[in-house]
Amino acid sequence: MNTLGLISMRMCAGLMGRRTTMLLRSTRCSFGMTLSQIDEEVAKLLELKAQLGGDEGKHTFVLKTAKGTRDYSPKQMAIREKVFNIIISCFKRHGAETIDTPVFELKETLTGKYGEDSKLIYDLKDQGGELLSLRYDLTVPFARYLAMNKITNIKRYHIAKVYRRDNPAMTRGRYREFYQCDFDIAGQYDAMIPDAECLKIVYEILSELDLGDFRIKVNDRRILDGMFAVCGVPDEKFRTICSTVDKLDKMAWEDVKNEMVNEKGLSEDVADQIGQFVSMQGGQDLAERLLKDPRLSKSKQACAGLTDMKQLFSYLELFQVTDRVVFDLSLARGLDYYTGVIYEAILSQTLPATVSTAAEQNGAVAGDEAGVSVGSVAGGGRYDGLVGMFDPKGRKVPCVGVSIGIERIFSIMEQKAEASTEKIRTTETQVLVASAQKNLLEERLKLTAELWNAGIKAEVLYKKNPKLLSQLQHCEETGIPLVAILGEQELKDGVVKLRNVGTREEVDVPRFNLIDEIKTRTS
């Protein structure tokens, strides 16, 4: 077979697909060619086909967001904005200022700070010689910021997106891209005063958001390390066992023990001793009791942590928040950088699963999540050594902070809104400028401009001659409370007819007094 014939057959193979290729192979003897020769020529033709564009246009494109991410509708953003405003207001009430940092950091900045969770960091493809990663949280970038700028004390809040290569459970507010709302106090201060304020902030925010009953669990890394030591855990396994204990809020003790023994290499006796401690809960009384424990009292670390825990509860009593705070020895928090007090806020209630189409498309787990606990909605602790990791001279800046789990809170608020009959406004428009007759577009635009210039939130429909009924319906649908109606008679009399959309009451207001009247009614 000549080359031209072969190319023709090749083109047929490219156009007709696999069946034609198989036909070529089955008839190779007729052409006097081996199978490998045919495959080689077919490969060349397919390469040419790819260069020419091929069948790419026939590919079915699935329009969706990436796994673990979602879009937000205007209604959802209105709910989210309300939550943000409550949180930011609380942060400012406590005297915080805000900063911002890049969404990605040098990979080495994030490496070695998150323990076993380091595998969840998103690494970026090398661009221009720098190895980069998307930020996993806002705490490590904050520590880098302090060290880089030689800042030794600051009270700051930071609200921004972070990224984790986690398995998403979107009905419970767990995403791969999500916001964190952080409040941190950096500086050398007397023990437990800043720590107590962080817990007070969590208490205030969760109370104001009205999410239902909640508990704030507190513990101390020094108590945990002392506990591990007296139970017989080798020093080099403290952090990995801590990560296992941290799973007690998601797994039964038997499963946690099994991981300690079979995966982490602890003896059953050591694991059982840990089990006795992590089952303890209480308040200041528990700290006092553990200080007298014959085993824990031998650990200087544990005693220092327990002494601070007693002091913490005395301050929390003054802040009037002890009714929701519990000293819980099972609380571990798996991040490596914590050095002292740690805490986590848990909602006590369970919520039904409501899975949107977007959530299902993005890998959310549906039916088996019905009635499941939302889990942690805030967490934090003391990290006195993190800034020193970035300082060339190793100078430490003591820090303590808290992160509010905005996505889980938002999931709860969204479900509450869906169950409520209350209408959620997605705009803040105070008045619609309307006309009762035709050919009044210029007058409507003039009045709208006057209102805008006076700082009033106003709208006008984008039609030359809209029907009055359509304009009134727009107000009812979007929740606009007032309508400023212009007509030929109103223009002659120098007045504007101001209508209350809810009561349908109308009153003529002199044009020169309209702005003051609208401000009075909408204040």
N, C-alpha and C positions, 0 to 999 in steps of 0.2 A: 504493500500500500504506500502511495507517495505521500509526501509531507502535506500537500494541500488537502488530500483526503482525510488525513489524520486530524488536521486542524478543524476541518468541517465537522468530523465526528466529535472533536473536543468541544466545539461550540454547542453542538447538540447536547452534549453531556452537561455543559454549564447551564443551558436553558431548561433542559428537561429534568435535571436533578439526578438523584441516586439511582432510579430505575434504569436510566439510559447508561449510567456508568457501569451498572451490573451487567447490562447487555453487552457493553464493550468487552468486559472481562470474560464473559461466557463465550464470546466469539473470537477471542484473541488468536486462536490457532489459524483462523481463516486469513488473518492479516499478517501472519508470520512474525508476530511480536510476542514477547514474554509478558507475563502479568506485571512484573516490576517496571518494564518499559512503559506499559500503558498507564500504570499508576503515576509514574514520573511525569508523563505528558499531561495527564489529567490535573495533577497538582499545579503544573505551570499554567494551564488554562484557568483553573480556579483562582490563582493569584492574579491573572489578568482580569478576570471577572470582578474581583474585589477592587482592583484599581479603577475599573470603569463604573463602579457604583453598585453593580449586582442587584440583589433583591432586598437591599436594606429598607427601601420604602415600604415593603410589605410587612415589616415587623410591627406587631401590635404593641403600641406604647400604653403602659398602664399609668394613668395619671393619679399619683398619690404622693403623700409626704413620706420622707424617709422613716424607717423603723425607729420607734422611740421618740418621735417628734409629732407635733400637731399644729394646726392652724387655730386661730381664735376668732370667733365671730364678734361683731360689735357688742352683742349682749354679754358674751363671755368676757370681753375686754372691760366692759363697764363694771362687772363684778370684780374683776382683777384689780382695776384701778382703785376701787373702794378699799380692797384689802391692803394694797400698797400704801394708800393714804393713811390708814390706821397705823400701820407699822412705822412709816416714816415719821408720823406725828409723835409716836412714842419715843423713837430714837432721838428726835430733836428736843423733846421734853426733858430728856436726860443729858442734854448738852453735847450731843455728838455732831461732828462735822463729817463731810463726805469726801471720798477720793474715787479715782477710777484707775484701773490697770489694764494692760493689753489682754485680749482674749486668749492669746497663746504666749507661752513662755519658752525659754531654752529648756530642752529636755532634762538637762542636768539639774535645773532648778527644782523640778518636781520629783526627780528620782530619789528613792529611799526615804520618802516622807510619809507614805501611806500604808506601810506594811503589806499585807496580802492583797489589799485593794489596788496596789500599783498596777496590776494586770488590767485594770479598768481604764487606764489612761489612754486617750487617743493620741497616737503619734502621727505627726504630719510628714509627708514626703519631703525629702531634703530639697530646699529651695535656696540656692546661693551659698551653700557651705555651712548653714546653721541647722542643727538638729533641733526641731521644735515639737512641742506637744500642746494640745488644747488644755486649758486650765481645768483641774479636777475639782478645785474648790476655790474660795477667795482668801483662805487663811494663809497658805504658803506664799501666794503673790504679795499679800500684805506684809509678811515677814521680810520678804525680799525687798519690798519698797522701804521699810524702816531701815534695814541695813545699808541699802544703797544710798539713802538720803541722810544717814546718820541721825535719825530721829529717835529720841529716847523716851518721849511721852506724847501720847495723843489718844483722844477718845473719838473713834471714827465709826461711821457706818458705810456700807458698800452694798449696793443692790445691782446684780449683774448675772449674766448667764454663765453656767459651767457645763462641762461635758463629761459623761461617763459611759464607757462601753459596756453597760450593764444589760441584763435581760429585762426589758421593760414590762411593767405591770400597770398599764395606763389607767385602769379603773381605780387604782389605789394611788394615783398621782406619782408613779415612778417612771421617769423618762430618761432618755439619753441626753437630751438638751433641756435644761431647766434653770430657773432663777434660784439664786440664793440671796437671802437678806441677812447680812452679817453686822453685828455690833461688837466692837472690841475695845478694850482699855489696855493701853501699853504704858508701862512706867513702873517705877519702884515705889510701891505704896505699902501701907500696913496690911498685914495678912487678913484676907477674907472680906475686906470692905468692897473692893471692886467685884469680887466673885458674887457677893450677895446682891449687888445692884444688877448684875446680869440675870440672876434668877428672878428678881423683881420685875425686870423688863419682860421676860417670858410670861410671867404671871399676868401682867397688865395686858399684853397683846392678846393672849388666848382668852382672857376674860372679856375684853372689848369686842373681839370677833364673835363671841357667843357661839362657840363650836360645841358646847356641851361639857360634860364632866371631863376633867383631865388630871393627870398626876405628873409631877416633876420628880424624876428619880435622880438622886445624887450619890456619888461615890468618889473615891480618890485613887489615883493610880498608885500612890505610895502604899495605900492600904492593900491594894491588889497584889503589888509586888511583894509586900511583907507576907501576905497570906500564901502566895505561891512558894515563897522561901521556906516558911515553917511547915508547909505541907510536903516539901521535898521535891519541888520542881527544879530542874537544873537551870542555872542562870541564863544559859543560851536559849532556853525554850520559853522564857517569860513572855515575849511578845507574841509568839505563835500560839501559846495557850490562851493568852489574853484575847486574841482574835477568835478563838473557839468559844470562849466564855461569852463573847459578844453576841453569839448566835442564839443565846437562851431566850431572847424575845421572839424568835422565829421557830425554834426547835425544842422538843421535849428534852429533859435532862438526860434520859437514857441515850438519845441520839448524840447529844453533846459529849457525854462520857465515852461513847463508842468512838467518836472522832479522836478524842484525847488519847485513848488507849491504842486503837488500831492504826490510826494515821499519824499521830504525833508521838507515839512511843512511850507514853506514861504508863506506869503500873496501875492496876486497878485500885490498889490501896491509896495511892496519891490522889487519883481521880475522886475516890469516895470522900477523902478529907476535904478536897475542894468543894464537893457537893454539899457538905455540911455547912460550909461558910456561905456559899452563894444562895442558900435558901433563906438567909436572914434579912429581915426588913425592920425598919423602925425609925426613930428620930434621934434626938440628942441622947435619949436614954440608952439606945443601942451603942452609940459611940462610947459612952461611959462604961458600959458593960464590957465591951471589947477591949478597952484599956486595961481591964483587970483579967482578961483571958490569959491563962498560964502560957499559951503558945504565942499568941500575937504580941503580948507584952515584951517578948524577947527580941522583937524586930524594931530597931530604931526608926526605920522607914514607916512602918505601920503606926507606931506611936505618934510620930510627927503628923501623919495624915489624920489620925483619930482626934488629936488635940485641935487641929484646924477645923475638923468637922464639927466639934462642939462649939467652937467660936462662930462658925458659919451659921449654925442653927440659932445662936443667940441674936445675931444680926437679922436673920430672917424673921424672928419673932418680932423685932422692932418694926420691920417692914410689913408685918401682918400678912405673911404669905405661907406660914407653916401648915395651914390646913390642906394645902395641895402638894407639899414637898415631903418625900420619903427617902430616907437613907437606905439604899438597896445594894447589897454586896454583889448582886449578879450583874450590875451595870459595869460594862468594861470599855466600850467604844474602842474599836479596833485600830484607830489611827496611831501611828508610832510617835507623833510629836507631843502627845499629852504628857504632862509631868506632875500634875496635882489634881485638884478637884475636877470632876467630870459630871455632866448632867444631861438629861434627856427628858423631853416632855412627851407624854403618851396620852392619846385620847382614849377614854375608857369605853366609849360606845363602839358599836359595830354598825356598818352601813351596808345597805343593799347595793349590789353591783348594777351600774347603769352604763352599758357599753355603747358608745356611739359608733357609727359606721367608720369614722376616721380611726378610732381606737382599734377596731377589729382589723382594719387594713394594715395597721402598724404593729401587729403582733401582740395585742393585749390578750390576756387570759380572761375568758369570759365566765361561763357558767359556774366554774368551781370557786369563784371569788365571792359569791353571794353570801352576805352576812359576815364577811371577814373584817377583822379590825384594820383600821387605817394605819395604825402603828405610830411611829415617831413623827412628831410635827415640829420639833425643835431640838437642838442639841449643841453641846459645846463643852468648854473646859479651859483649864490653864495649860499654857505651853511656854514655859519660861526659857527653854533652850533653843527654840526654832530660829529666832533672829540671829543668835550666835553662830548658827551653821553657815550663814551667808556673810558674816562679818570677817574681814581678813585677819583681824586680831582676836576673833572669837568672843567679842564683847556681847554679853547677854542683855536683852531687854525683856523683863518679865511681861507676859501678856495673858489676858484672859478674855474670852469672848463667847458669843452665842450665835448660832445660825438658825434662822426661822425657815422651816420647810414649806415655802410658799406654794409649791405645786400640790402638795397633799391638802393643804388648807384650801386652795382654790377648788380642788375636786369636791370637797365637802360643801363649800359655799355654793357651787354650781348645782349640786344635787338638792340642796335646800331651796334654791331659787326655782328649780323645776317643779318641786312639790308645792311651792307657794302660788297663790293666785295673784299676788302683787305684781304689777307690771314694772319691768325694769326699763328705765329710760337710757337710751344709748347716746343722746345728745344733751346739751345744756341750754339749748335755745330758749330764751325767755319770751320772745314775742315774734309773731309772723306779721309782716306788713302785707295787707291784702287790699283788694279793690272790689267795689261793688258793681262798677260799670266798666265798659270797654274804654280803650285808649287812655289808660292812666298809668302805663308802665313807667314813664319818666317820673311821675310824682311818687310812685312806689319806690323807685331807686333812690330818689332824693331823700325821702324819709328814712329809708334803710341806712343810707350813708350817715345821716345825722345820728341815728341810734348807735351805729358802730363807733363813730367818733366820740360818743359819750360813754363808751365802754359797756354798752348793752348788747347782749347776745341776741342777734336778730337774724331772721331769714326772709327771703322772698322767693316765690316760685318762678322758675325760669320759663315763663310763658308770657306773651304780650297781653293776652286777654283771657286769663284763667277764670273759670266759673267760681263764684263765691262759695258754692257748696263744696267744690273740690278743695278749696283752700282751707275751709273749716274741717273737712275730713282729714286733711294732712295733719292738722294740729291734734286732733283726737288720736290718730294713729301713732304719732311720735311723742305725745305728752307735752306739747307746747302749751303753756298755761294761758297765754294772752294773744289776742289778735288786734292789731291796729288797722282799722278799716277806713279806707279813703273812698269818697264818692264825690260827685260834682257839687252836691249841696254842702258837704263838709269842707271842701276847698273854698267855697264862697264864704262860709261862715268862720273860717279860720280855726276849725276844730278837727279832731280825729275821734272816730267812734272806737272806744276801747272795749273789747268783749272778753269776758271771763269764759274760757272754754268749758270749764267744769260746771258752772252754774248757769251759763248762757246769758248772764246779766250783761247789759250794754249801757255805757255812759259816754256822753260827749265830753271830751277833755280838750281845753284850749291847746293849740299847737305848741305855744311857748311853755306850757306846763306839762307836756306829755312825758318828757324824760324823767322828771321828778316823780310823776305818778307811777310810771313803770317801775322805777327803782324802789318806791315805797311798797308796791304790791309784790315785788319779787325778792325783797330783802329777807 
